[in-house]
Protein backbone atom coordinates (compact mmCIF):
# COMPACT_ATOMS: atom_id res chain seq x y z
CA UNK A 1 0.00 0.00 0.00
CA UNK A 2 1.59 3.26 -1.14
CA UNK A 3 1.12 6.74 0.24
CA UNK A 4 -1.25 8.95 -1.69
CA UNK A 5 -0.51 12.17 0.16
CA UNK A 6 1.44 14.66 -1.92
CA UNK A 7 4.23 14.08 -4.41
CA UNK A 8 6.84 11.56 -3.42
CA UNK A 9 10.30 13.11 -2.99
CA UNK A 10 13.07 12.06 -5.33
CA UNK A 11 15.80 9.74 -4.15
CA UNK A 12 19.13 10.91 -5.65
CA UNK A 13 20.97 8.49 -7.92
CA UNK A 14 24.16 9.42 -6.08
CA UNK A 15 22.62 7.97 -2.91
CA UNK A 16 21.86 4.75 -4.79
CA UNK A 17 25.54 4.48 -5.66
CA UNK A 18 26.62 5.24 -2.10
CA UNK A 19 24.15 2.63 -0.85
CA UNK A 20 25.69 0.07 -3.20
CA UNK A 21 29.14 0.81 -1.76
CA UNK A 22 27.82 0.80 1.81
CA UNK A 23 26.12 -2.57 1.43
CA UNK A 24 29.11 -4.05 -0.42
CA UNK A 25 31.27 -3.12 2.57
CA UNK A 26 29.49 -5.67 4.77
CA UNK A 27 30.70 -8.73 2.80
CA UNK A 28 34.18 -7.19 2.67
CA UNK A 29 34.12 -6.79 6.46
CA UNK A 30 32.80 -10.33 6.89
CA UNK A 31 35.65 -11.90 4.93
CA UNK A 32 38.28 -9.59 6.41
CA UNK A 33 37.28 -10.70 9.91
CA UNK A 34 37.06 -14.34 8.81
CA UNK A 35 40.50 -14.25 7.22
CA UNK A 36 39.39 -16.69 4.52
CA UNK A 37 38.04 -15.53 1.16
CA UNK A 38 37.24 -19.13 0.20
CA UNK A 39 34.60 -19.54 2.90
CA UNK A 40 31.55 -21.01 1.03
CA UNK A 41 29.00 -20.17 3.71
CA UNK A 42 30.37 -16.65 3.85
CA UNK A 43 29.75 -16.22 0.13
CA UNK A 44 26.23 -17.63 0.40
CA UNK A 45 25.41 -15.27 3.26
CA UNK A 46 27.01 -12.30 1.50
CA UNK A 47 25.11 -12.87 -1.75
CA UNK A 48 21.76 -13.23 0.00
CA UNK A 49 22.45 -10.25 2.28
CA UNK A 50 23.61 -7.95 -0.51
CA UNK A 51 21.08 -8.96 -3.16
CA UNK A 52 18.21 -8.98 -0.66
CA UNK A 53 19.13 -5.56 0.75
CA UNK A 54 19.96 -3.82 -2.51
CA UNK A 55 17.15 -5.49 -4.41
CA UNK A 56 14.64 -4.17 -1.87
CA UNK A 57 16.24 -0.74 -2.07
CA UNK A 58 15.88 -0.71 -5.86
CA UNK A 59 12.25 -1.83 -5.59
CA UNK A 60 11.46 1.09 -3.28
CA UNK A 61 13.41 3.48 -5.50
CA UNK A 62 11.09 2.75 -8.40
CA UNK A 63 7.81 2.19 -6.53
CA UNK A 64 7.90 4.09 -3.20
CA UNK A 65 10.63 6.76 -3.03
CA UNK A 66 8.79 8.47 -0.16
CA UNK A 67 9.34 5.42 2.04
CA UNK A 68 12.91 5.06 0.80
CA UNK A 69 13.68 8.64 1.83
CA UNK A 70 12.04 7.97 5.17
CA UNK A 71 14.20 4.92 5.75
CA UNK A 72 17.36 6.82 4.82
CA UNK A 73 16.62 9.71 7.16
CA UNK A 74 18.64 10.20 10.34
CA UNK A 75 18.21 7.42 12.93
CA UNK A 76 17.79 10.18 15.53
CA UNK A 77 14.90 12.56 14.79
CA UNK A 78 13.03 15.30 16.64
CA UNK A 79 9.63 13.58 16.25
CA UNK A 80 11.04 10.23 17.43
CA UNK A 81 9.99 8.92 20.83
CA UNK A 82 12.81 9.53 23.37
CA UNK A 83 12.93 5.90 24.51
CA UNK A 84 13.29 4.77 20.90
CA UNK A 85 16.48 6.79 20.52
CA UNK A 86 18.00 4.66 23.26
CA UNK A 87 16.66 1.33 21.97
CA UNK A 88 17.58 2.05 18.35
CA UNK A 89 21.13 3.04 19.32
CA UNK A 90 21.41 -0.16 21.37
CA UNK A 91 20.07 -2.19 18.45
CA UNK A 92 22.62 -0.76 16.01
CA UNK A 93 25.42 -1.56 18.45
CA UNK A 94 24.12 -5.10 18.95
CA UNK A 95 23.87 -5.59 15.18
CA UNK A 96 27.48 -4.56 14.59
CA UNK A 97 28.77 -6.81 17.37
CA UNK A 98 26.58 -9.69 16.12
CA UNK A 99 27.78 -9.23 12.56
CA UNK A 100 31.43 -9.03 13.60
CA UNK A 101 31.45 -11.95 16.03
CA UNK A 102 30.19 -14.55 13.52
CA UNK A 103 33.22 -14.64 11.18
CA UNK A 104 35.58 -14.49 14.17
CA UNK A 105 33.74 -17.37 15.82
CA UNK A 106 33.14 -19.58 12.79
CA UNK A 107 36.38 -19.07 10.85
CA UNK A 108 39.25 -16.97 12.20
CA UNK A 109 39.36 -18.46 15.69
CA UNK A 110 37.11 -21.49 15.25
CA UNK A 111 35.44 -21.18 18.63
CA UNK A 112 32.46 -23.09 17.21
CA UNK A 113 32.81 -26.26 15.13
CA UNK A 114 30.95 -26.31 11.82
CA UNK A 115 27.27 -27.11 12.25
CA UNK A 116 25.85 -30.19 10.44
CA UNK A 117 25.06 -29.62 6.78
CA UNK A 118 21.30 -29.85 7.38
CA UNK A 119 21.53 -27.00 9.91
CA UNK A 120 23.49 -24.82 7.48
CA UNK A 121 20.97 -25.57 4.72
CA UNK A 122 18.13 -24.69 7.09
CA UNK A 123 19.90 -21.43 7.90
CA UNK A 124 20.16 -20.64 4.18
CA UNK A 125 16.46 -21.27 3.61
CA UNK A 126 15.41 -19.24 6.65
CA UNK A 127 17.71 -16.39 5.60
CA UNK A 128 15.95 -16.23 2.23
CA UNK A 129 12.58 -16.30 3.98
CA UNK A 130 13.64 -13.48 6.32
CA UNK A 131 14.47 -11.15 3.44
CA UNK A 132 11.23 -12.04 1.70
CA UNK A 133 9.23 -11.16 4.82
CA UNK A 134 11.03 -7.83 5.14
CA UNK A 135 10.47 -7.11 1.45
CA UNK A 136 6.76 -7.90 1.70
CA UNK A 137 6.38 -5.72 4.79
CA UNK A 138 7.99 -2.76 3.01
CA UNK A 139 5.98 -3.47 -0.12
CA UNK A 140 2.74 -3.35 1.85
CA UNK A 141 3.42 -0.56 4.32
CA UNK A 142 4.63 2.81 3.04
CA UNK A 143 4.74 4.03 6.65
CA UNK A 144 7.41 1.51 7.74
CA UNK A 145 9.82 4.14 9.04
CA UNK A 146 12.96 2.95 10.84
CA UNK A 147 12.19 5.16 13.86
CA UNK A 148 9.15 5.11 16.13
CA UNK A 149 7.14 8.24 15.42
CA UNK A 150 3.79 9.31 14.03
CA UNK A 151 3.83 10.35 10.37
CA UNK A 152 0.85 12.71 10.31
CA UNK A 153 2.33 14.69 7.43
CA UNK A 154 2.19 11.54 5.29
CA UNK A 155 -1.35 10.62 6.30
CA UNK A 156 -0.34 7.56 8.32
CA UNK A 157 -3.06 4.95 8.68
CA UNK A 158 -3.40 1.36 9.83
CA UNK A 159 -2.06 -1.24 7.40
CA UNK A 160 -3.70 -4.65 7.80
CA UNK A 161 -3.04 -6.39 4.49
CA UNK A 162 -0.36 -8.81 3.31
CA UNK A 163 1.90 -9.96 6.17
CA UNK A 164 0.18 -7.41 8.43
CA UNK A 165 -2.88 -9.66 8.35
CA UNK A 166 -0.81 -12.36 10.10
CA UNK A 167 1.34 -10.41 12.58
CA UNK A 168 1.30 -6.76 13.57
CA UNK A 169 5.05 -6.26 13.11
CA UNK A 170 6.25 -8.38 10.17
CA UNK A 171 9.40 -6.26 9.83
CA UNK A 172 10.37 -7.42 13.30
CA UNK A 173 9.46 -10.99 12.33
CA UNK A 174 11.81 -10.83 9.38
CA UNK A 175 14.57 -9.28 11.48
CA UNK A 176 14.15 -11.99 14.14
CA UNK A 177 14.47 -14.69 11.51
CA UNK A 178 17.53 -12.94 10.05
CA UNK A 179 19.29 -12.88 13.40
CA UNK A 180 18.65 -16.61 13.90
CA UNK A 181 19.25 -17.87 10.36
CA UNK A 182 22.61 -16.18 9.68
CA UNK A 183 24.50 -17.87 12.54
CA UNK A 184 22.90 -21.20 11.60
CA UNK A 185 24.26 -20.81 8.07
CA UNK A 186 27.67 -19.57 9.20
CA UNK A 187 28.01 -22.03 12.12
CA UNK A 188 28.35 -19.49 14.92
CA UNK A 189 27.18 -20.37 18.41
CA UNK A 190 28.09 -16.88 19.66
CA UNK A 191 26.11 -15.39 16.80
CA UNK A 192 23.06 -17.19 18.15
CA UNK A 193 23.71 -15.93 21.68
CA UNK A 194 23.99 -12.33 20.52
CA UNK A 195 20.95 -12.84 18.28
CA UNK A 196 18.95 -13.47 21.44
CA UNK A 197 19.94 -10.06 22.84
CA UNK A 198 18.92 -8.28 19.63
CA UNK A 199 15.60 -10.12 19.51
CA UNK A 200 14.85 -9.06 23.09
CA UNK A 201 15.59 -5.45 22.11
CA UNK A 202 13.25 -5.74 19.12
CA UNK A 203 10.51 -7.25 21.30
CA UNK A 204 10.79 -4.44 23.87
CA UNK A 205 10.67 -1.90 21.05
CA UNK A 206 7.49 -3.47 19.68
CA UNK A 207 5.80 -2.99 23.06
CA UNK A 208 6.66 0.70 23.14
CA UNK A 209 5.65 1.18 19.52
CA UNK A 210 2.26 -0.43 20.11
CA UNK A 211 1.65 1.71 23.19
CA UNK A 212 2.15 4.77 20.97
CA UNK A 213 0.03 3.46 18.11
CA UNK A 214 -2.88 2.57 20.41
CA UNK A 215 -3.01 6.15 21.66
CA UNK A 216 -2.18 8.10 18.51
CA UNK A 217 -3.22 6.08 15.44
CA UNK A 218 -6.99 5.80 14.87
CA UNK A 219 -8.13 2.22 14.33
CA UNK A 220 -5.05 0.55 15.77
CA UNK A 221 -6.83 -0.81 18.85
CA UNK A 222 -9.38 -2.51 16.59
CA UNK A 223 -6.56 -3.85 14.42
CA UNK A 224 -4.93 -5.39 17.51
CA UNK A 225 -8.16 -7.22 18.24
CA UNK A 226 -8.26 -8.66 14.72
CA UNK A 227 -4.57 -9.63 14.53
CA UNK A 228 -3.53 -11.21 17.81
CA UNK A 229 0.20 -11.75 17.36
CA UNK A 230 2.91 -9.08 17.38
CA UNK A 231 5.87 -10.83 15.75
CA UNK A 232 5.54 -14.60 15.94
CA UNK A 233 2.28 -16.42 15.08
CA UNK A 234 1.02 -18.42 18.08
CA UNK A 235 4.05 -17.23 20.07
CA UNK A 236 4.36 -13.48 20.69
C-alpha positions, -999 to 999 in steps of 0.1 A, spaced: 0 0 0 16 33 -11 11 67 2 -12 90 -17 -5 122 2 14 147 -19 42 141 -44 68 116 -34 103 131 -30 131 121 -53 158 97 -41 191 109 -56 210 85 -79 242 94 -61 226 80 -29 219 47 -48 255 45 -57 266 52 -21 241 26 -9 257 1 -32 291 8 -18 278 8 18 261 -26 14 291 -40 -4 313 -31 26 295 -57 48 307 -87 28 342 -72 27 341 -68 65 328 -103 69 357 -119 49 383 -96 64 373 -107 99 371 -143 88 405 -143 72 394 -167 45 380 -155 12 372 -191 2 346 -195 29 315 -210 10 290 -202 37 304 -166 39 298 -162 1 262 -176 4 254 -153 33 270 -123 15 251 -129 -18 218 -132 0 224 -102 23 236 -79 -5 211 -90 -32 182 -90 -7 191 -56 7 200 -38 -25 171 -55 -44 146 -42 -19 162 -7 -21 159 -7 -59 123 -18 -56 115 11 -33 134 35 -55 111 27 -84 78 22 -65 79 41 -32 106 68 -30 88 85 -2 93 54 20 129 51 8 137 86 18 120 80 52 142 49 58 174 68 48 166 97 72 186 102 103 182 74 129 178 102 155 149 126 148 130 153 166 96 136 163 110 102 174 100 89 208 128 95 234 129 59 245 133 48 209 165 68 205 180 47 233 167 13 220 176 20 183 211 30 193 214 -2 214 201 -22 184 226 -8 160 254 -16 184 241 -51 190 239 -56 152 275 -46 146 288 -68 174 266 -97 161 278 -92 126 314 -90 136 315 -120 160 302 -145 135 332 -146 112 356 -145 142 337 -174 158 331 -196 128 364 -191 108 393 -170 122 394 -185 157 371 -215 153 354 -212 186 325 -231 172 328 -263 151 309 -263 118 273 -271 122 259 -302 104 251 -296 68 213 -299 74 215 -270 99 235 -248 75 210 -256 47 181 -247 71 199 -214 79 202 -206 42 165 -213 36 154 -192 66 177 -164 56 160 -162 22 126 -163 40 136 -135 63 145 -112 34 112 -120 17 92 -112 48 110 -78 51 105 -71 15 68 -79 17 64 -57 48 80 -28 30 60 -35 -1 27 -34 18 34 -6 43 46 28 30 47 40 67 74 15 77 98 41 90 130 29 108 122 52 139 92 51 161 71 82 154 38 93 140 38 104 104 9 127 103 23 147 74 22 115 53 -13 106 63 -3 76 83 -31 50 87 -34 14 98 -21 -12 74 -37 -46 78 -30 -64 45 -4 -88 33 19 -100 62 2 -74 84 -29 -97 84 -8 -124 101 13 -104 126 13 -68 136 51 -63 131 63 -84 102 94 -63 98 104 -74 133 95 -110 123 118 -108 94 146 -93 115 141 -120 141 145 -147 115 175 -129 100 193 -129 134 186 -166 139 193 -179 104 226 -162 97 245 -179 125 229 -212 116 243 -208 81 277 -196 92 280 -220 121 283 -195 149 272 -204 184 281 -169 197 261 -154 168 231 -172 181 237 -159 217 240 -123 205 210 -128 183 190 -135 214 199 -101 228 189 -83 196 156 -101 195 149 -91 231 156 -54 221 132 -57 191 105 -72 213 108 -44 239 107 -19 211 75 -35 197 58 -30 231 67 7 231 56 12 195 23 -4 201 17 17 232 21 48 210 0 35 181 -29 26 204 -30 61 217 -22 81 185 -32 61 154 -70 58 149 -81 22 143 -51 5 158 -68 -8 188 -94 -25 166 -66 -38 144 -49 -54 175 -82 -72 182 -83 -87 147 -46 -96 145 -35 -112 178 2 -118 174 29 -91 174 59 -108 158 55 -146 159 23 -164 151 10 -184 181 40 -172 201 44 -135 207 
